[in-house]
């Protein structure tokens, strides 16, 4: 597993064998909404260096402190979609049912239907592997030849939510 980004708040790794990028939040709260944006902009630079169309993304938020303050949510709106856009499939792992409710609410606001929210890491990995297998079977274009852009690919069909 290759470490692509690591700081006090976020670690991004790539498991090439499974074709899964893992972004893991630490338990440290962001000092400010601006810090959240700065750190996630660094993560976007990492994501943009990858062939996201061929990768699953596991976002592990289990250790992240909950923060639904209006100022924080407004700042996160600017960066939320970049965490999930252009990946073949995305699974978010949360610790509690309340966390799942909050994440699902935010996903609905962004119309991110190709993302599932789960409380079990093994189930999340299983979901990603299953969806990646479907992507390979559906695709007539080799995954590595797809374009790298910051805009959603029009032919990418969203996966079903579980």
N, CA, C and O of each residue as an XYZ file, in Angstrom:
648
protein
N       0.845     -1.168      0.000
C       0.000      0.000      0.000
C       0.896      1.239      0.000
O       1.793      1.371      0.833
N       0.641      2.135     -0.940
C       1.424      3.358     -1.079
C       0.739      4.510     -0.358
O      -0.462      4.721     -0.528
N       1.495      5.260      0.448
C       0.977      6.457      1.106
C       1.129      7.613      0.129
O       2.241      7.930     -0.294
N       0.010      8.244     -0.233
C       0.020      9.336     -1.203
C      -0.038     10.706     -0.543
O       0.428     11.694     -1.109
N      -0.610     10.762      0.655
C      -0.713     12.019      1.407
C      -0.884     11.657      2.873
O      -1.648     10.756      3.218
N      -0.163     12.372      3.731
C      -0.331     12.134      5.165
C      -0.073     13.436      5.905
O       0.963     14.080      5.733
N      -1.044     13.806      6.733
C      -0.881     14.952      7.621
C      -1.648     14.647      8.909
O      -2.121     13.524      9.089
N      -1.777     15.610      9.793
C      -2.425     15.367     11.081
C      -3.909     15.006     10.966
O      -4.478     14.424     11.890
N      -4.534     15.347      9.841
C      -5.979     15.180      9.706
C      -6.401     14.109      8.706
O      -7.492     13.550      8.824
N      -5.553     13.819      7.728
C      -5.966     12.962      6.635
C      -4.787     12.136      6.123
O      -3.678     12.645      5.958
N      -5.051     10.853      5.876
C      -4.074      9.974      5.242
C      -4.737      9.375      4.018
O      -5.841      8.837      4.101
N      -4.057      9.470      2.874
C      -4.556      8.906      1.628
C      -3.567      7.849      1.168
O      -2.375      8.117      1.018
N      -4.081      6.636      0.945
C      -3.241      5.533      0.480
C      -3.860      4.928     -0.774
O      -5.040      5.125     -1.066
N      -3.030      4.184     -1.509
C      -3.483      3.483     -2.701
C      -3.080      2.027     -2.586
O      -1.903      1.707     -2.418
N      -4.065      1.146     -2.679
C      -3.824     -0.287     -2.747
C      -4.016     -0.666     -4.214
O      -5.140     -0.875     -4.671
N      -2.911     -0.752     -4.940
C      -2.981     -1.020     -6.376
C      -3.553     -2.398     -6.674
O      -4.244     -2.577     -7.677
N      -3.277     -3.370     -5.820
C      -3.767     -4.727     -6.048
C      -5.297     -4.771     -6.045
O      -5.900     -5.459     -6.869
N      -5.919     -4.042     -5.126
C      -7.380     -4.013     -5.043
C      -7.985     -2.861     -5.844
O      -9.202     -2.811     -6.023
N      -7.155     -1.937     -6.328
C      -7.620     -0.741     -7.048
C      -8.497      0.136     -6.160
O      -9.532      0.641     -6.593
N      -8.065      0.309     -4.903
C      -8.826      1.117     -3.947
C      -7.940      2.208     -3.344
O      -6.849      1.946     -2.838
N      -8.445      3.432     -3.415
C      -7.851      4.559     -2.709
C      -8.576      4.643     -1.373
O      -9.803      4.560     -1.314
N      -7.803      4.810     -0.300
C      -8.392      4.921      1.033
C      -7.994      6.279      1.603
O      -6.814      6.615      1.696
N      -9.013      7.048      1.981
C      -8.797      8.329      2.646
C      -9.312      8.187      4.073
O     -10.504      7.974      4.291
N      -8.412      8.304      5.036
C      -8.759      8.062      6.432
C      -8.611      9.346      7.236
O      -7.536      9.945      7.283
N      -9.705      9.760      7.866
C      -9.686     10.936      8.732
C      -9.194     10.554     10.108
O      -9.525      9.488     10.629
N      -8.396     11.438     10.696
C      -7.944     11.239     12.073
C      -8.998     11.786     13.030
O     -10.027     12.317     12.612
N      -8.719     11.646     14.308
C      -9.644     12.136     15.330
C      -9.480     13.631     15.610
O     -10.257     14.195     16.380
N      -8.504     14.273     15.012
C      -8.271     15.700     15.259
C      -9.263     16.564     14.496
O      -9.458     16.390     13.293
N      -9.885     17.492     15.205
C     -10.806     18.422     14.554
C     -10.004     19.421     13.721
O      -8.880     19.785     14.068
N     -10.606     19.852     12.620
C      -9.966     20.905     11.827
C     -10.031     22.197     12.631
O     -11.072     22.508     13.209
N      -8.929     22.961     12.680
C      -8.952     24.212     13.449
C      -9.969     25.220     12.922
O     -10.531     26.007     13.684
N     -10.200     25.187     11.600
C     -11.130     26.143     11.001
C     -11.644     25.583      9.680
O     -11.054     24.653      9.129
N     -12.731     26.137      9.175
C     -13.199     25.720      7.855
C     -12.147     25.948      6.758
O     -12.052     25.165      5.812
N     -11.364     27.017      6.890
C     -10.313     27.263      5.907
C      -9.259     26.166      5.913
O      -8.729     25.810      4.861
N      -8.950     25.628      7.088
C      -8.003     24.519      7.173
C      -8.578     23.270      6.502
O      -7.859     22.534      5.826
N      -9.863     23.042      6.694
C     -10.519     21.921      6.020
C     -10.341     22.044      4.507
O      -9.958     21.081      3.842
N     -10.619     23.224      3.970
C     -10.513     23.447      2.527
C      -9.073     23.252      2.063
O      -8.840     22.614      1.036
N      -8.114     23.784      2.797
C      -6.701     23.658      2.417
C      -6.272     22.193      2.370
O      -5.626     21.764      1.414
N      -6.624     21.443      3.380
C      -6.214     20.034      3.454
C      -6.890     19.217      2.359
O      -6.254     18.366      1.737
N      -8.152     19.467      2.124
C      -8.849     18.699      1.099
C      -8.484     19.136     -0.310
O      -8.651     18.365     -1.255
N      -7.993     20.349     -0.468
C      -7.446     20.761     -1.759
C      -6.156     19.982     -2.043
O      -5.902     19.601     -3.186
N      -5.350     19.748     -1.019
C      -4.162     18.894     -1.184
C      -4.575     17.481     -1.595
O      -3.940     16.870     -2.454
N      -5.635     16.968     -0.981
C      -6.125     15.633     -1.332
C      -6.604     15.616     -2.777
O      -6.350     14.646     -3.492
N      -7.292     16.665     -3.225
C      -7.752     16.718     -4.608
C      -6.583     16.645     -5.579
O      -6.673     15.983     -6.613
N      -5.491     17.319     -5.256
C      -4.311     17.245     -6.119
C      -3.817     15.809     -6.234
O      -3.402     15.381     -7.312
N      -3.857     15.067     -5.144
C      -3.478     13.651     -5.171
C      -4.467     12.875     -6.027
O      -4.061     12.100     -6.893
N      -5.771     13.078     -5.794
C      -6.784     12.346     -6.550
C      -6.661     12.613     -8.042
O      -6.819     11.700     -8.852
N      -6.379     13.868     -8.414
C      -6.276     14.210     -9.830
C      -5.065     13.575    -10.500
O      -5.004     13.515    -11.728
N      -4.106     13.103     -9.721
C      -2.944     12.432    -10.309
C      -3.228     10.957    -10.595
O      -2.384     10.257    -11.154
N      -4.412     10.489    -10.212
C      -4.775      9.079    -10.353
C      -5.769      8.873    -11.492
O      -6.445      9.810    -11.916
N      -5.849      7.652    -11.976
C      -6.874      7.259    -12.939
C      -8.120      6.860    -12.152
O      -8.408      5.676    -11.981
N      -8.851      7.865    -11.678
C      -9.971      7.625    -10.773
C     -11.071      6.758    -11.379
O     -11.764      6.048    -10.651
N     -11.240      6.802    -12.692
C     -12.298      6.015    -13.327
C     -12.121      4.522    -13.067
O     -13.083      3.758    -13.138
N     -10.904      4.114    -12.769
C     -10.640      2.686    -12.572
C     -10.477      2.329    -11.102
O     -10.104      1.200    -10.787
N     -10.747      3.262    -10.199
C     -10.493      3.055     -8.776
C     -11.751      3.213     -7.929
O     -12.630      4.019     -8.230
N     -11.811      2.425     -6.867
C     -12.797      2.639     -5.836
C     -12.199      3.549     -4.779
O     -10.980      3.592     -4.612
N     -13.046      4.275     -4.066
C     -12.570      5.182     -3.020
C     -13.282      4.837     -1.723
O     -14.509      4.891     -1.638
N     -12.502      4.484     -0.722
C     -13.033      4.207      0.607
C     -12.683      5.394      1.491
O     -11.510      5.665      1.745
N     -13.705      6.097      1.956
C     -13.525      7.221      2.881
C     -13.858      6.717      4.274
O     -15.006      6.381      4.563
N     -12.850      6.664      5.135
C     -13.040      6.178      6.501
C     -13.157      7.378      7.431
O     -12.167      8.037      7.747
N     -14.375      7.646      7.859
C     -14.654      8.802      8.721
C     -14.950      8.392     10.154
O     -15.440      9.204     10.939
N     -14.662      7.154     10.505
C     -15.046      6.656     11.830
C     -14.400      7.423     12.973
O     -15.016      7.570     14.028
N     -13.199      7.907     12.801
C     -12.522      8.613     13.898
C     -12.750     10.119     13.863
O     -12.403     10.822     14.813
N     -13.323     10.613     12.787
C     -13.508     12.066     12.638
C     -14.544     12.578     13.626
O     -15.602     11.970     13.789
N     -14.246     13.698     14.287
C     -15.253     14.280     15.179
C     -16.401     14.863     14.355
O     -16.181     15.471     13.308
N     -17.618     14.669     14.839
C     -18.771     15.235     14.130
C     -18.743     16.746     14.276
O     -18.384     17.286     15.322
N     -19.134     17.416     13.191
C     -19.190     18.872     13.221
C     -20.264     19.312     12.241
O     -20.045     19.298     11.029
N     -21.411     19.699     12.751
C     -22.471     20.182     11.872
C     -22.729     21.672     12.059
O     -23.831     22.155     11.796
N     -21.713     22.396     12.512
C     -21.829     23.846     12.640
C     -22.063     24.437     11.251
O     -21.403     24.034     10.293
N     -22.991     25.387     11.128
C     -23.310     25.950      9.813
C     -22.092     26.500      9.057
O     -21.987     26.302      7.847
N     -21.181     27.179      9.741
C     -20.001     27.734      9.067
C     -19.119     26.624      8.509
O     -18.572     26.747      7.413
N     -18.984     25.543      9.264
C     -18.173     24.419      8.813
C     -18.837     23.716      7.632
O     -18.166     23.409      6.646
N     -20.137     23.456      7.713
C     -20.832     22.791      6.612
C     -20.800     23.633      5.347
O     -20.701     23.088      4.248
N     -20.881     24.956      5.482
C     -20.804     25.831      4.309
C     -19.431     25.712      3.643
O     -19.330     25.665      2.417
N     -18.393     25.664      4.451
C     -17.046     25.527      3.895
C     -16.850     24.153      3.263
O     -16.210     24.036      2.217
N     -17.391     23.125      3.885
C     -17.207     21.777      3.348
C     -17.974     21.567      2.050
O     -17.607     20.713      1.243
N     -19.021     22.328      1.847
C     -19.784     22.197      0.601
C     -18.878     22.414     -0.606
O     -19.078     21.794     -1.651
N     -17.893     23.281     -0.472
C     -16.985     23.576     -1.576
C     -16.096     22.383     -1.921
O     -15.616     22.283     -3.050
N     -15.869     21.482     -0.974
C     -14.903     20.407     -1.209
C     -15.499     19.006     -1.166
O     -14.832     18.043     -1.544
N     -16.734     18.877     -0.716
C     -17.325     17.535     -0.575
C     -17.340     16.742     -1.856
O     -16.930     15.581     -1.868
N     -17.801     17.338     -2.935
C     -17.959     16.581     -4.177
C     -16.618     16.105     -4.732
O     -16.564     15.080     -5.411
N     -15.544     16.827     -4.457
C     -14.244     16.399     -4.987
C     -13.758     15.108     -4.336
O     -12.911     14.414     -4.899
N     -14.278     14.782     -3.168
C     -13.883     13.544     -2.501
C     -14.471     12.322     -3.182
O     -13.953     11.214     -3.037
N     -15.546     12.519     -3.921
C     -16.221     11.376     -4.522
C     -16.275     11.427     -6.047
O     -16.548     10.408     -6.681
N     -16.022     12.585     -6.647
C     -16.200     12.694     -8.092
C     -15.160     11.900     -8.855
O     -13.992     11.819     -8.475
N     -15.625     11.327     -9.932
C     -14.827     10.617    -10.920
C     -14.295      9.265    -10.485
O     -13.728      8.550    -11.312
N     -14.451      8.882     -9.231
C     -14.081      7.524     -8.846
C     -15.138      6.567     -9.400
O     -16.307      6.930     -9.528
N     -14.723      5.355     -9.723
C     -15.656      4.359    -10.250
C     -16.773      4.084     -9.258
O     -17.922      3.889     -9.655
N     -16.446      4.067     -7.973
C     -17.416      3.835     -6.910
C     -16.813      4.349     -5.604
O     -15.595      4.448     -5.458
N     -17.688      4.669     -4.671
C     -17.242      5.252     -3.409
C     -18.039      4.642     -2.261
O     -19.258      4.491     -2.342
N     -17.334      4.297     -1.198
C     -17.976      3.836      0.038
C     -17.431      4.681      1.179
O     -16.221      4.863      1.315
N     -18.339      5.191      1.991
C     -17.962      5.986      3.154
C     -18.281      5.151      4.393
O     -19.396      4.654      4.551
N     -17.291      5.006      5.262
C     -17.474      4.242      6.493
C     -17.565      5.229      7.652
O     -16.683      6.064      7.857
N     -18.663      5.107      8.407
C     -18.885      5.958      9.572
C     -19.033      5.077     10.804
O     -19.242      3.869     10.691
N     -18.926      5.678     11.968
C     -18.957      4.936     13.228
C     -20.371      4.687     13.732
O     -20.658      3.621     14.277
N     -21.256      5.662     13.553
C     -22.570      5.579     14.187
C     -23.696      5.781     13.168
O     -23.471      6.266     12.059
N     -24.888      5.402     13.565
C     -26.065      5.634     12.736
C     -26.309      7.139     12.567
O     -26.740      7.583     11.502
N     -26.038      7.908     13.599
C     -26.179      9.367     13.508
C     -25.200      9.924     12.470
O     -25.557     10.803     11.685
N     -23.971      9.413     12.469
C     -22.990      9.816     11.469
C     -23.461      9.473     10.064
O     -23.276     10.259      9.135
N     -24.068      8.301      9.907
C     -24.592      7.888      8.600
C     -25.710      8.833      8.156
O     -25.778      9.205      6.984
N     -26.577      9.217      9.077
C     -27.644     10.161      8.743
C     -27.081     11.495      8.273
O     -27.543     12.057      7.280
N     -26.079     11.996      8.990
C     -25.475     13.279      8.617
C     -24.806     13.190      7.251
O     -25.005     14.070      6.414
N     -24.024     12.156      7.011
C     -23.330     12.012      5.725
C     -24.341     11.831      4.597
O     -24.182     12.431      3.533
N     -25.371     11.021      4.804
C     -26.390     10.837      3.767
C     -27.118     12.137      3.451
O     -27.446     12.400      2.294
N     -27.372     12.949      4.470
C     -28.011     14.254      4.238
C     -27.130     15.130      3.356
O     -27.614     15.758      2.414
N     -25.841     15.170      3.661
C     -24.924     15.983      2.874
C     -24.798     15.447      1.448
O     -24.708     16.228      0.500
N     -24.790     14.126      1.289
C     -24.709     13.534     -0.052
C     -25.953     13.866     -0.875
O     -25.844     14.144     -2.069
N     -27.123     13.841     -0.258
C     -28.354     14.184     -0.974
C     -28.296     15.623     -1.477
O     -28.749     15.916     -2.584
N     -27.740     16.521     -0.667
C     -27.622     17.922     -1.075
C     -26.749     18.065     -2.312
O     -26.953     18.976     -3.113
N     -25.785     17.179     -2.473
C     -24.855     17.234     -3.593
C     -25.254     16.310     -4.739
O     -24.570     16.272     -5.761
N     -26.353     15.562     -4.588
C     -26.790     14.601     -5.605
C     -25.717     13.571     -5.938
O     -25.473     13.285     -7.111
N     -25.083     13.020     -4.925
C     -24.057     11.991     -5.113
C     -24.681     10.615     -4.918
O     -24.572     10.019     -3.846
N     -25.333     10.120     -5.960
C     -26.023      8.840     -5.858
C     -25.093      7.642     -5.962
O     -25.493      6.533     -5.608
N     -23.866      7.829     -6.436
C     -22.960      6.682     -6.622
C     -22.125      6.387     -5.376
O     -21.086      5.731     -5.451
N     -22.592      6.877     -4.241
C     -21.871      6.724     -2.987
C     -22.746      5.940     -2.009
O     -23.946      6.192     -1.901
N     -22.137      4.985     -1.297
C     -22.854      4.291     -0.232
C     -22.212      4.653      1.100
O     -21.014      4.927      1.178
N     -23.024      4.647      2.134
C     -22.564      4.935      3.489
C     -22.817      3.690      4.324
O     -23.947      3.209      4.415
N     -21.759      3.174      4.929
C     -21.832      1.939      5.703
C     -21.142      2.120      7.043
O     -20.383      3.070      7.235
N     -21.406      1.202      7.975
C     -20.740      1.238      9.268
C     -19.731      0.104      9.423
O     -19.123     -0.033     10.484
N     -19.543     -0.695      8.404
C     -18.646     -1.836      8.476
C     -17.598     -1.737      7.365
O     -17.943     -1.670      6.186
N     -16.319     -1.728      7.746
C     -15.233     -1.583      6.781
C     -15.173     -2.754      5.807
O     -14.970     -2.548      4.611
N     -15.345     -3.970      6.295
C     -15.307     -5.133      5.404
C     -16.427     -5.069      4.368
O     -16.217     -5.410      3.204
N     -17.602     -4.638      4.784
C     -18.718     -4.492      3.846
C     -18.410     -3.417      2.815
O     -18.763     -3.560      1.644
N     -17.756     -2.345      3.241
C     -17.401     -1.263      2.322
C     -16.391     -1.749      1.278
O     -16.536     -1.460      0.091
N     -15.380     -2.479      1.717
C     -14.385     -3.013      0.782
C     -15.062     -4.002     -0.170
O     -14.802     -3.982     -1.373
N     -15.921     -4.857      0.360
C     -16.645     -5.809     -0.475
C     -17.495     -5.114     -1.523
O     -17.530     -5.532     -2.680
N     -18.181     -4.047     -1.117
C     -18.985     -3.271     -2.057
C     -18.114     -2.697     -3.175
O     -18.459     -2.793     -4.352
N     -16.974     -2.094     -2.792
C     -16.093     -1.496     -3.794
C     -15.577     -2.540     -4.778
O     -15.575     -2.307     -5.987
N     -15.143     -3.680     -4.269
C     -14.632     -4.726     -5.151
C     -15.726     -5.234     -6.096
O     -15.467     -5.482     -7.274
N     -16.939     -5.388     -5.578
C     -18.061     -5.831     -6.410
C     -18.349     -4.809     -7.512
O     -18.514     -5.172     -8.676
N     -18.406     -3.530     -7.134
C     -18.697     -2.481     -8.118
C     -17.574     -2.338     -9.136
O     -17.840     -2.123    -10.319
N     -16.331     -2.453     -8.700
C     -15.210     -2.389     -9.644
C     -15.289     -3.536    -10.641
O     -15.007     -3.351    -11.825
N     -15.668     -4.710    -10.175
C     -15.853     -5.845    -11.079
C     -16.933     -5.567    -12.112
O     -16.776     -5.925    -13.280
N     -18.025     -4.934    -11.703
C     -19.097     -4.572    -12.629
C     -18.611     -3.550    -13.649
O     -18.942     -3.636    -14.832
N     -17.827     -2.585    -13.185
C     -17.304     -1.551    -14.081
C     -16.448     -2.180    -15.171
O     -16.549     -1.804    -16.339
N     -15.613     -3.130    -14.793
C     -14.732     -3.781    -15.766
C     -15.573     -4.542    -16.788
O     -15.285     -4.493    -17.984
N     -16.599     -5.239    -16.333
C     -17.445     -6.005    -17.247
C     -18.250     -5.097    -18.168
O     -18.474     -5.450    -19.326
N     -18.695     -3.924    -17.679
C     -19.508     -3.004    -18.488
C     -18.685     -2.226    -19.489
O     -19.188     -1.842    -20.545
N     -17.438     -1.991    -19.172
C     -16.621     -1.076    -19.956
C     -15.990     -1.760    -21.160
O     -15.428     -2.850    -21.058
N     -16.098     -1.100    -22.288
C     -15.374     -1.583    -23.462
C     -14.095     -0.780    -23.657
O     -13.267     -1.110    -24.507
N     -13.939      0.281    -22.861
C     -12.739      1.117    -22.911
C     -11.830      0.713    -21.767
O     -12.280      0.643    -20.624
N     -10.546      0.440    -22.049
C      -9.642      0.105    -20.947
C      -9.624      1.219    -19.912
O      -9.512      2.388    -20.281
N      -9.733      0.889    -18.603
C      -9.819      1.916    -17.552
C      -8.667      2.902    -17.574
O      -8.879      4.077    -17.276
N      -7.469      2.482    -17.910
C      -6.316      3.390    -17.861
C      -6.344      4.431    -18.973
O      -5.589      5.401    -18.910
N      -7.183      4.266    -19.982
C      -7.193      5.211    -21.086
C      -8.254      6.292    -20.935
O      -8.379      7.153    -21.806
N      -9.004      6.267    -19.870
C     -10.036      7.271    -19.664
C      -9.404      8.597    -19.288
O      -8.320      8.627    -18.706
N     -10.077      9.705    -19.619
C      -9.493     11.025    -19.370
C      -9.439     11.371    -17.884
O     -10.243     10.885    -17.089
N      -8.492     12.207    -17.534
C      -8.377     12.746    -16.174
C      -8.876     14.171    -16.205
O      -8.191     15.065    -16.703
N     -10.074     14.388    -15.670
C     -10.634     15.731    -15.618
C     -11.291     15.924    -14.274
O     -11.428     14.984    -13.491
N     -11.696     17.153    -14.013
C     -12.398     17.445    -12.765
C     -13.911     17.480    -12.976
O     -14.649     17.916    -12.093
N     -14.380     17.021    -14.146
C     -15.801     17.031    -14.444
C     -16.304     15.605    -14.604
O     -15.630     14.776    -15.217
N     -17.480     15.310    -14.061
C     -18.003     13.950    -14.145
C     -18.134     13.475    -15.589
O     -18.527     14.244    -16.467
N     -17.811     12.237    -15.827
C     -17.900     11.628    -17.135
C     -19.369     11.333    -17.419
O     -20.019     10.686    -16.598
N     -19.929     11.787    -18.566
C     -21.359     11.628    -18.800
C     -21.820     10.170    -18.902
O     -22.991      9.888    -18.647
N     -20.955      9.257    -19.259
C     -21.402      7.872    -19.413
C     -21.257      7.046    -18.143
O     -21.654      5.881    -18.122
N     -20.698      7.623    -17.085
C     -20.562      6.879    -15.834
C     -21.922      6.758    -15.166
O     -22.528      7.760    -14.787
N     -22.399      5.534    -15.024
C     -23.693      5.303    -14.404
C     -23.504      5.136    -12.907
O     -22.608      4.409    -12.478
N     -24.349      5.808    -12.087
C     -24.193      5.674    -10.641
C     -24.542      4.266    -10.167
O     -25.424      3.606    -10.716
N     -23.836      3.831     -9.149
C     -24.137      2.555     -8.513
C     -25.345      2.718     -7.613
O     -25.676      3.828     -7.197
N     -26.001      1.609     -7.316
C     -27.152      1.664     -6.420
C     -26.703      1.871     -4.989
O     -25.673      1.347     -4.566
N     -27.488      2.643     -4.245
C     -27.199      2.804     -2.826
C     -27.672      1.595     -2.070
O     -28.679      0.983     -2.423
N     -26.945      1.250     -1.028
C     -27.339      0.133     -0.164
C     -27.752      0.662      1.171
O     -28.123     -0.111      2.054
